[in-house]
Amino acid sequence: MPTRARPAELAAVLAGLAAQEDASFSVLVSDQSDGPPSWEHPAVEAMARVLRAQGRPVRLVRHLPRRGLAEHRQFLLEESAAERVLFMDDDVWLASGALRLLVQALDDLGCGFVGMPVQGLSYLGDRRPAELEPFELSDAPVEPEAIDRDAEAFGRWTLHNAANPAHLADSLAQSSGFGPRGWAAYRVAWIGGCVLYRRHALVECGGFGFWGELPPEHAGEDVVAQWRVMEQHGGAGILPSHAVHLESPTTVPVRDAEASEVLAGKE
């Protein structure tokens, strides 16, 4: 989990992890705050103690200077040796059972990654049927798929706007679309905020090692990594999503350099 100057949000994220059931995992938090690291806040320290008391190791590290999100994620990837690696943003709260479901889905679907779309629950009353039109369930095993900004599949990005994931889950529940497993996989353009990778698939596709080709101020590094994994191993979204966006102001206000566009211009 990369973080920067978000102690309140980080405490909430760790609290969500501490509430996970029947899941064995360790936590690595890498801080790039200008001042004291977020994990020095008493609430964050308390949640770290809870996780450790549960037998879930927690590492809190500093990683400076800042060279951009892609470099930060590559650092985290290299610091982990787990067979499955969950990249979480520092403003995403997970409901109980999320990790267990993600692991089950990754194993059942046999793809390179699965993810839970983050939901902005302040938008629950804002229904956007036109944005849900690209929705398409995905069967197992999930097949590889090549996507870029010119592909029709790129239009699936609207599925994750606002509270769209919650509305999609409601529709599936009403139509028995979850089936006996209690969850469904669907086709995505990409997933932001909560993605569980099969480590070997991410490393085989280069991880976030492209960071040196990007300016430090960039966005969309997760899109590039996921497209590369999808092309070789496939990837899918999971509903119902147990990931909730805390809706805090972004810590990446400068988004002039979109990673996929910058790298496409160098090919």
DRENDO-1510 file (C-alpha; in Angstrom, 1 decimal, always signed):
<recs>
REC; n; res; u; v; w
REC; 1; MET; +0.0; +0.0; +0.0 .
REC; 2; PRO; +1.6; +3.3; -1.1 .
REC; 3; THR; +0.6; +6.3; +1.0 .
REC; 4; ARG; +1.2; +10.0; +1.4 .
REC; 5; ALA; -0.1; +12.4; +4.1 .
REC; 6; ARG; -3.2; +10.5; +4.8 .
REC; 7; PRO; -3.2; +9.3; +8.5 .
REC; 8; ALA; -7.0; +9.2; +8.9 .
REC; 9; GLU; -7.6; +7.3; +5.7 .
REC; 10; LEU; -4.7; +4.9; +6.4 .
REC; 11; ALA; -6.2; +4.1; +9.9 .
REC; 12; ALA; -9.5; +3.3; +8.2 .
REC; 13; VAL; -7.9; +1.1; +5.6 .
REC; 14; LEU; -6.0; -0.9; +8.2 .
REC; 15; ALA; -9.1; -1.3; +10.3 .
REC; 16; GLY; -10.8; -2.8; +7.3 .
REC; 17; LEU; -7.9; -5.2; +6.9 .
REC; 18; ALA; -8.0; -6.1; +10.5 .
REC; 19; ALA; -11.7; -7.1; +10.1 .
REC; 20; GLN; -11.0; -9.7; +7.4 .
REC; 21; GLU; -12.0; -13.2; +8.3 .
REC; 22; ASP; -10.1; -16.5; +7.6 .
REC; 23; ALA; -7.4; -14.7; +5.6 .
REC; 24; SER; -3.7; -15.0; +6.2 .
REC; 25; PHE; -1.7; -12.1; +4.9 .
REC; 26; SER; +1.0; -9.5; +5.7 .
REC; 27; VAL; +0.8; -5.8; +5.2 .
REC; 28; LEU; +3.5; -3.5; +3.7 .
REC; 29; VAL; +2.8; +0.3; +3.9 .
REC; 30; SER; +5.3; +2.6; +2.2 .
REC; 31; ASP; +5.0; +6.3; +3.0 .
REC; 32; GLN; +6.1; +9.3; +0.9 .
REC; 33; SER; +4.8; +12.1; +3.1 .
REC; 34; ASP; +6.8; +15.4; +3.1 .
REC; 35; GLY; +6.5; +15.6; +6.9 .
REC; 36; PRO; +6.2; +12.8; +9.5 .
REC; 37; PRO; +5.0; +9.5; +8.0 .
REC; 38; SER; +1.3; +8.8; +8.3 .
REC; 39; TRP; +1.9; +5.7; +10.3 .
REC; 40; GLU; +3.1; +7.8; +13.2 .
REC; 41; HIS; -0.5; +8.8; +13.9 .
REC; 42; PRO; -1.8; +7.1; +17.1 .
REC; 43; ALA; -4.8; +5.6; +15.2 .
REC; 44; VAL; -2.6; +4.1; +12.6 .
REC; 45; GLU; -0.2; +2.7; +15.2 .
REC; 46; ALA; -3.2; +1.2; +17.0 .
REC; 47; MET; -4.5; -0.6; +13.9 .
REC; 48; ALA; -1.0; -1.9; +13.2 .
REC; 49; ARG; -0.9; -3.3; +16.7 .
REC; 50; VAL; -4.2; -5.0; +16.2 .
REC; 51; LEU; -3.1; -6.7; +12.9 .
REC; 52; ARG; +0.2; -7.9; +14.5 .
REC; 53; ALA; -1.8; -9.3; +17.5 .
REC; 54; GLN; -3.8; -11.2; +15.0 .
REC; 55; GLY; -0.6; -12.8; +13.6 .
REC; 56; ARG; -0.6; -10.6; +10.5 .
REC; 57; PRO; +2.8; -9.0; +10.1 .
REC; 58; VAL; +2.9; -5.3; +9.4 .
REC; 59; ARG; +5.9; -3.4; +7.9 .
REC; 60; LEU; +5.8; +0.4; +7.9 .
REC; 61; VAL; +8.6; +1.9; +5.7 .
REC; 62; ARG; +9.6; +5.2; +4.2 .
REC; 63; HIS; +10.4; +5.4; +0.5 .
REC; 64; LEU; +11.9; +8.7; -0.7 .
REC; 65; PRO; +12.5; +10.6; -2.9 .
REC; 66; ARG; +9.3; +10.5; -4.8 .
REC; 67; ARG; +9.7; +9.4; -8.4 .
REC; 68; GLY; +6.1; +8.8; -9.2 .
REC; 69; LEU; +3.4; +6.2; -8.5 .
REC; 70; ALA; +4.8; +3.6; -10.9 .
REC; 71; GLU; +8.2; +3.6; -9.2 .
REC; 72; HIS; +6.5; +3.5; -5.8 .
REC; 73; ARG; +4.5; +0.4; -6.8 .
REC; 74; GLN; +7.5; -1.3; -8.3 .
REC; 75; PHE; +9.3; -0.7; -5.0 .
REC; 76; LEU; +6.5; -2.4; -3.2 .
REC; 77; LEU; +6.4; -5.3; -5.6 .
REC; 78; GLU; +10.1; -5.9; -5.1 .
REC; 79; GLU; +9.8; -5.8; -1.4 .
REC; 80; SER; +7.2; -8.6; -1.4 .
REC; 81; ALA; +7.8; -12.3; -2.0 .
REC; 82; ALA; +4.1; -13.4; -1.7 .
REC; 83; GLU; +2.6; -15.6; -4.4 .
REC; 84; ARG; -0.4; -13.2; -4.5 .
REC; 85; VAL; +0.0; -9.5; -4.1 .
REC; 86; LEU; -2.9; -7.1; -3.3 .
REC; 87; PHE; -2.3; -3.5; -4.4 .
REC; 88; MET; -4.6; -1.3; -2.3 .
REC; 89; ASP; -4.8; +2.5; -2.4 .
REC; 90; ASP; -4.7; +4.3; +0.9 .
REC; 91; ASP; -8.3; +5.5; +0.6 .
REC; 92; VAL; -10.1; +2.2; +0.2 .
REC; 93; TRP; -11.9; +0.4; +3.0 .
REC; 94; LEU; -12.6; -3.3; +2.7 .
REC; 95; ALA; -15.7; -5.0; +4.2 .
REC; 96; SER; -15.2; -8.3; +6.0 .
REC; 97; GLY; -14.7; -11.2; +3.7 .
REC; 98; ALA; -13.2; -9.2; +0.8 .
REC; 99; LEU; -9.8; -10.9; +0.8 .
REC; 100; ARG; -11.2; -14.4; +1.1 .
REC; 101; LEU; -13.5; -13.7; -1.9 .
REC; 102; LEU; -10.6; -12.2; -4.0 .
REC; 103; VAL; -8.4; -15.2; -3.3 .
REC; 104; GLN; -11.2; -17.6; -4.2 .
REC; 105; ALA; -11.9; -15.7; -7.4 .
REC; 106; LEU; -8.3; -15.6; -8.5 .
REC; 107; ASP; -8.0; -19.3; -8.0 .
REC; 108; ASP; -11.3; -20.2; -9.6 .
REC; 109; LEU; -10.9; -18.0; -12.6 .
REC; 110; GLY; -7.2; -18.9; -13.3 .
REC; 111; CYS; -6.3; -15.4; -14.6 .
REC; 112; GLY; -3.5; -12.9; -13.8 .
REC; 113; PHE; -5.5; -10.6; -11.6 .
REC; 114; VAL; -8.9; -9.9; -10.1 .
REC; 115; GLY; -10.1; -6.8; -8.5 .
REC; 116; MET; -13.0; -5.2; -6.6 .
REC; 117; PRO; -14.1; -1.8; -8.0 .
REC; 118; VAL; -14.1; +0.9; -5.4 .
REC; 119; GLN; -17.6; +2.4; -4.8 .
REC; 120; GLY; -18.4; +6.0; -4.0 .
REC; 121; LEU; -21.4; +5.4; -1.7 .
REC; 122; SER; -22.3; +9.1; -1.6 .
REC; 123; TYR; -23.6; +8.5; -5.2 .
REC; 124; LEU; -26.0; +5.7; -4.2 .
REC; 125; GLY; -28.9; +7.8; -5.3 .
REC; 126; ASP; -27.3; +8.7; -8.6 .
REC; 127; ARG; -28.2; +5.9; -11.1 .
REC; 128; ARG; -26.5; +6.0; -14.5 .
REC; 129; PRO; -28.0; +3.3; -16.7 .
REC; 130; ALA; -26.1; +4.5; -19.9 .
REC; 131; GLU; -22.8; +4.0; -18.1 .
REC; 132; LEU; -23.7; +0.4; -17.3 .
REC; 133; GLU; -24.4; -0.7; -20.9 .
REC; 134; PRO; -20.9; -2.1; -21.5 .
REC; 135; PHE; -21.4; -4.6; -18.6 .
REC; 136; GLU; -20.7; -8.2; -19.6 .
REC; 137; LEU; -20.2; -11.2; -17.3 .
REC; 138; SER; -17.0; -13.3; -17.7 .
REC; 139; ASP; -16.8; -17.1; -17.7 .
REC; 140; ALA; -14.1; -19.2; -16.2 .
REC; 141; PRO; -11.4; -19.6; -17.2 .
REC; 142; VAL; -10.9; -15.9; -18.0 .
REC; 143; GLU; -9.3; -15.6; -21.4 .
REC; 144; PRO; -6.5; -13.1; -22.3 .
REC; 145; GLU; -7.6; -9.9; -23.9 .
REC; 146; ALA; -5.7; -7.0; -25.5 .
REC; 147; ILE; -7.0; -3.6; -24.7 .
REC; 148; ASP; -5.9; -0.1; -25.5 .
REC; 149; ARG; -7.6; +3.3; -25.7 .
REC; 150; ASP; -8.8; +2.7; -29.2 .
REC; 151; ALA; -10.5; -0.6; -28.4 .
REC; 152; GLU; -14.2; -1.0; -27.9 .
REC; 153; ALA; -13.5; -2.6; -24.6 .
REC; 154; PHE; -12.0; +0.6; -23.3 .
REC; 155; GLY; -15.6; +1.9; -22.9 .
REC; 156; ARG; -16.0; -0.4; -19.9 .
REC; 157; TRP; -14.3; +2.2; -17.8 .
REC; 158; THR; -17.7; +3.8; -17.1 .
REC; 159; LEU; -18.7; +0.7; -15.1 .
REC; 160; HIS; -16.7; +2.0; -12.2 .
REC; 161; ASN; -17.9; +5.5; -12.0 .
REC; 162; ALA; -19.6; +6.8; -8.8 .
REC; 163; ALA; -21.8; +4.0; -7.2 .
REC; 164; ASN; -22.1; +2.0; -10.5 .
REC; 165; PRO; -20.6; -1.1; -9.0 .
REC; 166; ALA; -23.2; -1.1; -6.2 .
REC; 167; HIS; -26.0; -0.7; -8.7 .
REC; 168; LEU; -24.6; -3.5; -10.9 .
REC; 169; ALA; -24.5; -5.7; -7.8 .
REC; 170; ASP; -28.1; -4.9; -6.9 .
REC; 171; SER; -29.2; -5.9; -10.4 .
REC; 172; LEU; -27.3; -9.2; -10.3 .
REC; 173; ALA; -28.7; -10.0; -6.9 .
REC; 174; GLN; -32.3; -9.4; -8.1 .
REC; 175; SER; -31.8; -11.6; -11.1 .
REC; 176; SER; -29.9; -14.4; -9.2 .
REC; 177; GLY; -26.9; -13.5; -11.3 .
REC; 178; PHE; -24.5; -14.4; -8.5 .
REC; 179; GLY; -25.3; -18.1; -8.7 .
REC; 180; PRO; -24.3; -20.6; -6.0 .
REC; 181; ARG; -20.9; -19.0; -5.5 .
REC; 182; GLY; -22.4; -15.8; -4.3 .
REC; 183; TRP; -20.3; -13.7; -6.6 .
REC; 184; ALA; -19.8; -13.0; -10.3 .
REC; 185; ALA; -16.8; -12.1; -12.6 .
REC; 186; TYR; -17.1; -9.5; -15.3 .
REC; 187; ARG; -15.1; -8.0; -18.1 .
REC; 188; VAL; -13.2; -4.7; -17.3 .
REC; 189; ALA; -11.2; -2.1; -19.0 .
REC; 190; TRP; -9.1; -1.9; -15.8 .
REC; 191; ILE; -9.7; -1.7; -12.1 .
REC; 192; GLY; -8.4; +1.0; -9.7 .
REC; 193; GLY; -7.7; +0.9; -6.0 .
REC; 194; CYS; -8.0; -2.8; -5.1 .
REC; 195; VAL; -6.4; -5.4; -7.3 .
REC; 196; LEU; -5.1; -8.9; -6.4 .
REC; 197; TYR; -2.4; -10.1; -8.8 .
REC; 198; ARG; -0.9; -13.5; -9.3 .
REC; 199; ARG; +2.7; -12.5; -8.6 .
REC; 200; HIS; +4.4; -14.5; -11.4 .
REC; 201; ALA; +2.0; -13.0; -14.0 .
REC; 202; LEU; +2.7; -9.4; -12.9 .
REC; 203; VAL; +6.5; -9.9; -12.8 .
REC; 204; GLU; +6.5; -11.8; -16.1 .
REC; 205; CYS; +4.8; -8.8; -17.7 .
REC; 206; GLY; +7.3; -6.4; -16.3 .
REC; 207; GLY; +5.5; -5.2; -13.2 .
REC; 208; PHE; +5.7; -1.4; -13.0 .
REC; 209; GLY; +9.3; -1.4; -14.3 .
REC; 210; PHE; +8.3; +1.1; -17.0 .
REC; 211; TRP; +8.4; +3.9; -14.4 .
REC; 212; GLY; +11.7; +5.2; -15.7 .
REC; 213; GLU; +10.0; +6.1; -19.0 .
REC; 214; LEU; +7.5; +8.4; -17.3 .
REC; 215; PRO; +7.8; +11.8; -15.8 .
REC; 216; PRO; +7.5; +11.8; -12.0 .
REC; 217; GLU; +4.1; +13.5; -12.1 .
REC; 218; HIS; +1.9; +10.9; -13.8 .
REC; 219; ALA; -1.3; +8.8; -13.4 .
REC; 220; GLY; -2.6; +5.6; -14.9 .
REC; 221; GLU; +0.3; +3.4; -14.1 .
REC; 222; ASP; -2.1; +0.7; -12.9 .
REC; 223; VAL; -3.8; +0.8; -16.2 .
REC; 224; VAL; -0.6; +0.0; -18.1 .
REC; 225; ALA; +0.4; -2.9; -15.7 .
REC; 226; GLN; -3.1; -4.4; -15.9 .
REC; 227; TRP; -3.3; -4.2; -19.7 .
REC; 228; ARG; +0.0; -6.0; -20.0 .
REC; 229; VAL; -1.2; -8.7; -17.6 .
REC; 230; MET; -4.6; -9.0; -19.3 .
REC; 231; GLU; -3.0; -9.5; -22.7 .
REC; 232; GLN; -1.0; -12.5; -21.5 .
REC; 233; HIS; -3.1; -13.9; -18.6 .
REC; 234; GLY; -6.5; -12.2; -18.5 .
REC; 235; GLY; -8.1; -10.3; -15.7 .
REC; 236; ALA; -11.6; -9.7; -14.2 .
REC; 237; GLY; -13.6; -7.6; -11.9 .
REC; 238; ILE; -15.6; -9.2; -9.0 .
REC; 239; LEU; -19.1; -8.3; -7.8 .
REC; 240; PRO; -20.4; -7.7; -5.3 .
REC; 241; SER; -17.6; -5.4; -4.4 .
REC; 242; HIS; -16.6; -5.0; -0.8 .
REC; 243; ALA; -14.3; -2.1; -1.5 .
REC; 244; VAL; -15.5; +1.4; -0.6 .
REC; 245; HIS; -13.8; +4.6; -1.7 .
REC; 246; LEU; -13.3; +7.0; +1.2 .
REC; 247; GLU; -13.8; +9.9; -1.2 .
REC; 248; SER; -11.0; +12.0; +0.2 .
REC; 249; PRO; -9.3; +14.6; -2.0 .
REC; 250; THR; -6.7; +13.1; -4.3 .
REC; 251; THR; -3.0; +13.3; -3.4 .
REC; 252; VAL; -2.2; +13.2; -7.2 .
REC; 253; PRO; -3.6; +16.5; -8.4 .
REC; 254; VAL; -1.4; +16.8; -11.5 .
REC; 255; ARG; -2.6; +14.3; -14.1 .
REC; 256; ASP; -1.3; +15.8; -17.3 .
REC; 257; ALA; +0.8; +12.7; -18.1 .
REC; 258; GLU; -1.4; +9.6; -18.6 .
REC; 259; ALA; +1.0; +6.6; -18.5 .
REC; 260; SER; -0.6; +4.6; -21.3 .
REC; 261; GLU; -0.5; +7.6; -23.6 .
REC; 262; VAL; +3.1; +8.5; -22.8 .
REC; 263; LEU; +4.3; +4.9; -23.3 .
REC; 264; ALA; +2.2; +4.5; -26.5 .
REC; 265; GLY; +4.0; +7.6; -27.9 .
REC; 266; LYS; +7.4; +5.9; -27.3 .
REC; 267; GLU; +6.5; +2.7; -29.1 .
</recs>
